[in-house]
Amino acid sequence: MPPRWPRQPDRQDPEFRKLDDRMNFAVHVAIAATINSGLWFFHNLKAATWEWLPWVTAGWVGVLLVHLLYIGAIANYSQTTNKSS
């Protein structure tokens, strides 16, 4: 069951931004796992010699680590002020 938000979702709300970023990361991980596992499955099934496949997987893992670093250490989830009012 997806998480329920007790109030109106708003990107200005720090708790909502944090949850939204983590859900986006989870989607990113799911897409990476799906595509990479499919590529490796067909690589093994066809006994193919895809020299590029380990590089694709390593690159995607690198991007996932950077994404995790961003949401875990760099992103600022403090209250923002709306200066356009």
C-alpha positions in Angstrom: 0.0 0.0 0.0 1.4 3.4 -0.9 2.2 5.9 1.8 -0.7 8.2 2.7 -0.1 11.9 3.2 -2.2 13.4 6.0 -2.5 16.9 4.4 -2.5 18.6 1.1 0.8 17.7 -0.7 3.0 20.7 -1.3 6.7 20.8 -2.5 7.2 23.7 0.0 6.6 21.2 2.9 10.1 19.8 3.9 8.6 16.5 5.0 6.8 16.0 1.7 9.9 16.9 -0.3 11.9 14.4 1.6 9.3 11.6 1.1 8.9 12.5 -2.6 12.7 12.4 -3.2 12.9 9.0 -1.5 10.0 7.6 -3.6 11.7 8.9 -6.7 14.9 7.2 -5.7 12.9 3.9 -5.1 11.5 4.2 -8.6 15.0 4.8 -10.0 16.3 1.7 -8.3 13.3 -0.4 -9.6 13.9 0.8 -13.1 17.6 0.1 -12.9 17.1 -3.3 -11.4 14.5 -4.2 -14.0 16.5 -3.2 -17.1 19.9 -4.5 -15.8 18.4 -7.9 -14.8 16.7 -8.2 -18.2 20.0 -7.3 -20.0 22.0 -9.8 -17.9 19.3 -12.5 -18.4 19.4 -12.2 -22.2 23.2 -11.9 -22.1 23.4 -15.3 -20.3 20.5 -16.9 -22.2 22.1 -16.1 -25.6 25.7 -16.7 -24.4 26.4 -13.3 -25.9 29.7 -11.4 -25.7 28.4 -8.0 -24.8 31.6 -6.3 -23.5 29.6 -3.1 -22.9 27.2 -4.7 -20.4 29.4 -4.5 -17.3 30.1 -0.9 -18.0 26.4 -0.1 -18.3 25.7 -1.8 -15.0 28.6 -0.1 -13.3 27.6 3.2 -14.7 24.0 2.8 -13.5 25.2 1.7 -10.1 27.3 4.9 -10.0 24.4 7.1 -10.9 22.3 5.4 -8.2 25.0 6.0 -5.6 25.2 9.7 -6.6 21.4 9.9 -6.3 21.5 8.2 -2.9 24.3 10.6 -1.8 22.2 13.6 -2.9 19.0 12.6 -1.0 21.0 11.3 2.0 23.6 14.0 2.5 23.3 17.0 0.2 19.6 17.8 -0.2 18.4 20.5 2.2 14.9 19.7 3.6 14.7 22.7 5.8 11.7 25.0 5.6 11.8 27.2 2.4 10.4 30.7 2.2 8.3 31.8 -0.7 9.9 35.0 -2.0 7.4 35.5 -4.9 4.5 36.6 -2.7 
